[in-house]
């Protein structure tokens, strides 16, 4: 029954930084990796300043949330471009990075308009609020289902590559 908005605001900043760091691990281009590290650092500072001084801690940080969504979408798309331009073909079904980045791309493409506009909605009807909650649950289920597939792929790869 207590308000956890302050905790959720800071959690989402850490979450975006973590996901961006993960994407930096799967991207091969060193210049893009360096750009990504700079983006992580600048995003963390901007989001903390926004939460503490501009939008306030008692309001969801929609501006920096939208920016974090945009950064994840951009770098996931770059990962896919890099993956499909790679000269050696790879089986995507067993590639955990593919599943994780697919989940991140879908979740944050769909979550961008939902969470990005949450403060501007004001007093909305209970039906719209319930629909928003249901859509958020479906997006979470899809994201974590793709994460689960990625972890299963990791186990399958480990078992198939180990000597018998």
C-alpha positions, 0 to 999 in steps of 0.5 A: 500500500505504499508508493514505490515510485522513487524506487521504480524511477531509480530502478529503471535508470539502472535497468537501462544502463544494464541493458545498454551494457549488455548490448555493448557486449554483443556489438563487435564494432569498437567505435560503436562500443565506445559510443555506447559506453559514453551514452551509458555514462551520460544517460545515467547522469541525465536521468539522475539529474532529471529525477532529482531536480527537474521532474521530481522524485514523486513523478515518473521520469517520462523524459529520461525513460523515453530517452532510455527506450530510444537508446535501447531501440537504436543500439538493438537495431544496430546489433541486428544490422551488424548481425545480418552484415556479418560474413559468416552465417549464424544459426539465430535460433540458438543464439542467446544474444539474438533472443535477448535483443529481440525481446528488448527491441519489442518491449521498448518499442511498444513501451515507449509510447505507453510509459513515455506519455504516462504523466501527460494522461492526467485523470484517465478512466479506469478502463483505460488504466486497466487496459494500460496495465494489461498491455504492460503485463503482456509486454513483460510476459513477452520480454521475459519469455524471450529471455527464458528462450535465450537462457535455454539456448545457452544451456543447449549450446553448452551441452552440444559443444561439450565433449562427450 
